[in-house]
Amino acid sequence: MSDTTKLKTKQTVTRGEAAEYLMALARALASTEGGEIELAGQRVTVQAADPVQAEIEIETGGPKSEIEIELSWATAGPSH
C-alpha cells in the first residue's frame, strides 16, 4: 500500500503571503534534511532528492498574468 500525500488549494493571498510561501518551499527544497510547509491548513514534509526536474511557465500580456511551477524528483520507494 502506498503512503502518498496529495494536497491542493486555490486561494487569494497577498503578494507578500505568496512570497513567504515560496520562500518556505525554497528553504525546504534547499535543505538536505527537507522541511515542513503548510498547505490547505495541513503541514507536509518536503524532502527533495537530486536531480529535480523543473517546469516553469510564465504568461503575461493579457488581463491576467500567471506563473506555474512544477517540480518533481524520484523518491526511494519500497522494493518488491
N, CA, C and O of each residue as an XYZ file, in Angstrom:
320
protein
N       0.842     -1.164      0.000
C       0.000      0.000      0.000
C       0.891      1.233      0.000
O       1.913      1.266      0.686
N       0.512      2.232     -0.758
C       1.305      3.439     -0.914
C       0.983      4.448      0.179
O      -0.174      4.612      0.567
N       2.025      5.128      0.675
C       1.865      6.177      1.675
C       2.008      7.514      0.955
O       3.043      8.171      1.068
N       0.984      7.916      0.222
C       1.024      9.106     -0.607
C       0.190     10.215      0.014
O      -0.910      9.979      0.513
N       0.737     11.440     -0.023
C       0.011     12.617      0.442
C      -0.164     13.546     -0.737
O       0.800     13.837     -1.446
N      -1.380     14.018     -0.959
C      -1.637     14.984     -2.026
C      -2.514     16.081     -1.455
O      -3.629     15.827     -0.999
N      -2.005     17.297     -1.484
C      -2.754     18.461     -1.028
C      -2.826     19.448     -2.171
O      -1.854     19.629     -2.904
N      -3.963     20.083     -2.326
C      -4.129     21.079     -3.377
C      -5.036     22.170     -2.831
O      -6.027     21.886     -2.159
N      -4.693     23.417     -3.121
C      -5.510     24.522     -2.666
C      -5.478     25.639     -3.695
O      -4.517     25.778     -4.451
N      -6.520     26.417     -3.711
C      -6.578     27.615     -4.539
C      -7.198     28.687     -3.671
O      -8.344     28.562     -3.238
N      -6.432     29.752     -3.416
C      -6.928     30.800     -2.540
C      -6.326     32.131     -2.942
O      -5.304     32.182     -3.626
N      -6.956     33.188     -2.520
C      -6.449     34.530     -2.769
C      -5.638     34.959     -1.553
O      -6.129     34.942     -0.424
N      -4.383     35.344     -1.803
C      -3.487     35.808     -0.744
C      -2.819     37.094     -1.210
O      -2.894     37.451     -2.385
N      -2.168     37.783     -0.285
C      -1.433     38.978     -0.683
C      -0.152     38.555     -1.407
O       0.281     37.408     -1.305
N       0.435     39.479     -2.125
C       1.693     39.215     -2.804
C       2.756     38.802     -1.780
O       3.550     37.899     -2.041
N       2.772     39.456     -0.626
C       3.718     39.120      0.434
C       3.526     37.711      0.972
O       4.498     36.998      1.221
N       2.259     37.307      1.153
C       1.976     35.948      1.624
C       2.411     34.906      0.589
O       2.932     33.850      0.949
N       2.198     35.203     -0.683
C       2.640     34.289     -1.737
C       4.164     34.159     -1.712
O       4.702     33.062     -1.861
N       4.848     35.278     -1.524
C       6.311     35.260     -1.460
C       6.795     34.465     -0.256
O       7.757     33.705     -0.371
N       6.148     34.624      0.902
C       6.531     33.869      2.099
C       6.374     32.368      1.871
O       7.230     31.587      2.288
N       5.297     31.960      1.219
C       5.083     30.543      0.931
C       6.192     30.021      0.015
O       6.741     28.945      0.251
N       6.517     30.781     -1.025
C       7.573     30.357     -1.943
C       8.926     30.280     -1.245
O       9.715     29.380     -1.531
N       9.206     31.212     -0.331
C      10.472     31.178      0.409
C      10.531     29.964      1.342
O      11.586     29.343      1.476
N       9.415     29.621      1.984
C       9.373     28.433      2.845
C       9.603     27.177      2.017
O      10.321     26.270      2.438
N       8.995     27.128      0.845
C       9.195     25.999     -0.053
C      10.648     25.926     -0.509
O      11.226     24.840     -0.561
N      11.243     27.067     -0.839
C      12.644     27.113     -1.263
C      13.565     26.619     -0.150
O      14.507     25.873     -0.417
N      13.306     27.026      1.093
C      14.128     26.563      2.221
C      14.029     25.041      2.375
O      15.037     24.374      2.607
N      12.825     24.499      2.247
C      12.630     23.049      2.365
C      13.358     22.321      1.238
O      13.969     21.278      1.469
N      13.299     22.857      0.035
C      13.975     22.221     -1.100
C      15.489     22.288     -0.958
O      16.183     21.333     -1.305
N      16.009     23.398     -0.456
C      17.449     23.598     -0.349
C      18.076     22.756      0.759
O      19.248     22.392      0.671
N      17.310     22.445      1.794
C      17.841     21.703      2.934
C      18.003     20.230      2.593
O      17.104     19.615      2.021
N      19.149     19.672      2.944
C      19.355     18.239      2.725
C      18.460     17.405      3.632
O      18.235     16.224      3.369
N      17.947     18.021      4.705
C      17.053     17.326      5.623
C      15.584     17.578      5.301
O      14.705     17.010      5.950
N      15.306     18.425      4.306
C      13.933     18.753      3.966
C      13.358     19.743      4.951
O      14.085     20.320      5.760
N      12.070     19.938      4.886
C      11.407     20.860      5.787
C       9.908     20.731      5.677
O       9.390     20.101      4.755
N       9.215     21.333      6.628
C       7.760     21.289      6.633
C       7.198     22.580      6.059
O       7.705     23.667      6.335
N       6.147     22.451      5.260
C       5.414     23.612      4.783
C       3.941     23.372      5.077
O       3.508     22.232      5.248
N       3.181     24.450      5.133
C       1.756     24.338      5.396
C       0.993     24.657      4.123
O       1.263     25.653      3.453
N       0.042     23.803      3.802
C      -0.805     23.992      2.636
C      -2.184     23.480      2.979
O      -2.333     22.379      3.510
N      -3.186     24.274      2.679
C      -4.580     23.894      2.924
C      -4.809     23.530      4.388
O      -5.587     22.625      4.691
N      -4.125     24.241      5.301
C      -4.313     24.009      6.715
C      -3.629     22.773      7.254
O      -3.825     22.420      8.417
N      -2.822     22.100      6.431
C      -2.112     20.904      6.870
C      -0.621     21.096      6.661
O      -0.200     21.809      5.750
N       0.171     20.460      7.502
C       1.619     20.527      7.365
C       2.095     19.272      6.644
O       1.643     18.165      6.936
N       3.008     19.460      5.704
C       3.552     18.343      4.946
C       5.071     18.502      4.885
O       5.582     19.611      4.731
N       5.781     17.393      5.005
C       7.234     17.414      4.915
C       7.638     17.275      3.456
O       7.174     16.386      2.741
N       8.519     18.184      3.033
C       9.038     18.158      1.670
C      10.528     17.861      1.758
O      11.277     18.608      2.386
N      10.957     16.774      1.131
C      12.369     16.420      1.103
C      12.688     15.964     -0.313
O      12.360     14.846     -0.709
N      13.330     16.844     -1.067
C      13.633     16.569     -2.466
C      15.006     15.932     -2.603
O      15.923     16.222     -1.834
N      15.133     15.063     -3.591
C      16.415     14.438     -3.924
C      16.896     15.000     -5.254
O      16.091     15.374     -6.107
N      18.194     15.056     -5.423
C      18.751     15.468     -6.715
C      18.646     14.322     -7.691
O      18.754     13.169     -7.274
N      18.445     14.572     -8.939
C      18.135     15.863     -9.547
C      16.644     16.171     -9.454
O      15.814     15.277     -9.292
N      16.330     17.456     -9.559
C      14.948     17.913     -9.559
C      14.607     18.369    -10.975
O      15.340     19.154    -11.576
N      13.505     17.878    -11.494
C      13.008     18.299    -12.803
C      12.125     19.510    -12.583
O      11.156     19.435    -11.827
N      12.438     20.636    -13.233
C      11.676     21.866    -13.055
C      10.993     22.258    -14.353
O      11.627     22.327    -15.406
N       9.702     22.513    -14.269
C       8.929     23.005    -15.408
C       8.307     24.328    -14.975
O       7.516     24.372    -14.032
N       8.672     25.409    -15.671
C       8.215     26.748    -15.290
C       7.547     27.396    -16.495
O       8.094     27.410    -17.598
N       6.368     27.925    -16.266
C       5.607     28.579    -17.330
C       5.165     29.951    -16.834
O       4.586     30.074    -15.755
N       5.443     30.979    -17.628
C       5.045     32.344    -17.283
C       4.203     32.893    -18.425
O       4.621     32.859    -19.582
N       3.027     33.393    -18.104
C       2.140     34.006    -19.087
C       1.870     35.448    -18.664
O       1.414     35.698    -17.548
N       2.150     36.386    -19.551
C       1.871     37.798    -19.287
C       1.263     38.427    -20.530
O       1.244     37.814    -21.598
N       0.773     39.633    -20.394
C       0.288     40.369    -21.552
C      -1.212     40.410    -21.705
O      -1.720     41.230    -22.469
N      -1.934     39.570    -21.019
C      -3.390     39.581    -21.107
C      -3.974     40.287    -19.892
O      -3.276     41.014    -19.185
N      -5.257     40.066    -19.659
C      -5.900     40.681    -18.497
C      -5.447     40.050    -17.172
O      -5.715     40.589    -16.098
N      -4.763     38.913    -17.259
C      -4.308     38.190    -16.071
C      -2.930     37.603    -16.356
O      -2.710     37.033    -17.425
N      -2.011     37.735    -15.421
C      -0.692     37.110    -15.554
C      -0.660     35.862    -14.686
O      -1.380     35.758    -13.693
N       0.185     34.918    -15.078
C       0.209     33.641    -14.363
C       1.606     33.049    -14.397
O       2.300     33.120    -15.411
N       2.011     32.463    -13.276
C       3.259     31.707    -13.186
C       2.901     30.320    -12.654
O       2.261     30.192    -11.610
N       3.314     29.304    -13.370
C       3.114     27.931    -12.911
C       4.484     27.294    -12.724
O       5.338     27.370    -13.607
N       4.688     26.669    -11.573
C       5.947     25.999    -11.279
C       5.619     24.563    -10.893
O       4.830     24.320     -9.979
N       6.224     23.625    -11.588
C       6.044     22.217    -11.261
C       7.421     21.608    -11.052
O       8.282     21.676    -11.929
N       7.620     21.011     -9.880
C       8.889     20.379     -9.535
C       8.630     18.916     -9.265
O       7.640     18.563     -8.623
N       9.517     18.059     -9.751
C       9.375     16.621     -9.471
C      10.756     15.999     -9.303
O      11.746     16.493     -9.843
N      10.803     14.905     -8.542
C      12.040     14.190     -8.305
C      11.695     12.759     -7.944
O      10.571     12.450     -7.547
N      12.675     11.902     -8.091
C      12.483     10.492     -7.757
C      12.487     10.327     -6.243
O      13.240     10.998     -5.537
N      11.653      9.443     -5.760
C      11.658      9.100     -4.344
C      12.026      7.634     -4.205
O      11.743      6.818     -5.082
N      12.644      7.327     -3.116
C      13.002      5.924     -2.857
C      11.778      5.222     -2.329
O      11.366      5.438     -1.190
N      11.206      4.390     -3.148
C      10.020      3.644     -2.737
C      10.395      2.255     -2.275
O      11.546      1.843     -2.420
N       9.446      1.530     -1.722
C       9.734      0.173     -1.287
C      10.007     -0.722     -2.482
O       9.319     -0.625     -3.498
N      10.993     -1.586     -2.376
C      11.293     -2.511     -3.485
C      10.489     -3.781     -3.318
O      10.295     -4.291     -2.214
N      10.036     -4.263     -4.437
C       9.249     -5.514     -4.430
C       9.959     -6.550     -5.237
O       9.473     -7.674     -5.363
